[in-house]
Amino acid sequence: MTIPPVDLTIQHDEIAGEVAQGWAEVLAATAFVGGPQVAEFERAYAEFSGVAHCVGVANGTDALELALRAVGAGPGDECVLPANTFIATAEAVARCGATPVFVDCDPESFLLDTKAALAAITERTRAVLPVHLYGQLAPVEALRGVCDELGVAVLEDAAQSQGARRHGARSGSLGHLAGTSFYPGKNLGAYGDAGAVTTDDPWLAERVRLLSQHGSMQKYVHSALGFNSRLDTMQAVVLLAKLRRLDAWNAARVAAAGYYGELLAGMDGVAAPTTLAGNDHVWHLYVVRVAERDRVLEHLRAAGIGAAIHYPTPIHLTAPFATAEHGPGSFPNAELVAGQILSLPIYPGITRSQQERVVQVLAEALA
Ligand SMILES: Cc1ncc(COP(=O)(O)O)c(C=O)c1O
């Protein structure tokens, strides 16, 4: 039995008719950029996230960069982010000319160490970026008081957490603003690249929109140097169809994570993931920790199990971000977990027998 890391065909089968009809409407109208479906999705996603504004953009990396530019981040500024994230979080900081300042993570939840983040703030800090890694929300409330007082923006990296809640509040509503990705494999995934910025602040929303469309709110009137980074109309059709089902699909992920928890309970040599108090996790990834991870991964793959590593190298040790100031040993938790983490297959529609097989092969590898 071969088990993929993610199976998107199950979701597609459910929405295929709706997408075909929606795409036919776009084709008939030939409104490929900025069609009414984009505005409809932006309204729907803002409402879903519990914020006043959503601006659709081309991808999650652009969402973060545009959000950073909207808060004025640029050369001479510092932005604080966890060392254990996808490289895009750091790319967004560097691409707007600011300096990424990495901090360590909590080794149990894998989330940003908020004490370390607060300690890293200087008079040059423009933003702190808590990353909602693997589908649960970072404790953003621990950052807000100090950041609000100092005028430091809290920008959530919400790429992996659509629909997750913390103390009842949705992903994308906890910071001053948030950037999210609708890359196909995300909990809310498009059929290509797409992303969005969410915020309650009308000025920031307008600034992101302006920057995302050539620095212009009125055709051929350009008030700032901008980008071409818009949400595609075809993608908005897909995202609208999927958003209607997102809570149900996230519930299926929660059930699958619960079943993995049952299957792994009491098994030696594997640490199941933990959920912070107050969090409704949406299990974008199900990440366990094991010793001899590379050998275990090889065993799983040889048996046809689509296990993966998110992510093998902490960002401060990758070529674009390695500096003499933060060499190996700088962020011990991030470095430790990078050598132990293993993502097991999880997606809405994974069957109990598939999960049993995953855990059976994992047990063989650990025996
Ligand atoms: C944590 C995180 N941040 C940012 C991104 C960037 O999103 P995108 O691939 O849509 O540019 C991703 C996903 O790829 C991600 O997982």
The ligand as an SDF file (V2000), in Angstrom:
LIG
                    3D

 16 16  0  0  0  0  0  0  0  0999 V2000
    5.4440   29.0720    6.8920 C   0  0  0  0  0  0  0  0  0  0  0  0
    5.3450   29.5140    5.4630 C   0  0  0  0  0  0  0  0  0  0  0  0
    5.5460   30.8050    5.1600 N   0  0  0  0  0  0  0  0  0  0  0  0
    5.4620   31.2650    3.9050 C   0  0  0  0  0  0  0  0  0  0  0  0
    5.1640   30.4090    2.8540 C   0  0  0  0  0  0  0  0  0  0  0  0
    5.2110   30.9630    1.4650 C   0  0  0  0  0  0  0  0  0  0  0  0
    4.0630   30.7870    0.7210 O   0  0  0  0  0  0  0  0  0  0  0  0
    4.1150   30.6560   -0.8720 P   0  0  0  0  0  0  0  0  0  0  0  0
    4.7130   29.3460   -1.2100 O   0  0  0  0  0  0  0  0  0  0  0  0
    2.6640   30.7580   -1.2510 O   0  0  0  0  0  0  0  0  0  0  0  0
    4.8940   31.8090   -1.3930 O   0  0  0  0  0  0  0  0  0  0  0  0
    4.9120   29.0560    3.1230 C   0  0  0  0  0  0  0  0  0  0  0  0
    4.5100   28.0850    2.0930 C   0  0  0  0  0  0  0  0  0  0  0  0
    5.0350   27.7650    1.1330 O   0  0  0  0  0  0  0  0  0  0  0  0
    5.0280   28.5970    4.4550 C   0  0  0  0  0  0  0  0  0  0  0  0
    4.8320   27.3010    4.7550 O   0  0  0  0  0  0  0  0  0  0  0  0
  1  2  1  0
  2  3  1  0
  2 15  2  0
  3  4  2  0
  4  5  1  0
  5  6  1  0
  5 12  2  0
  6  7  1  0
  7  8  1  0
  8  9  2  0
  8 10  1  0
  8 11  1  0
 12 13  1  0
 12 15  1  0
 13 14  2  0
 15 16  1  0
M  END
$$$$
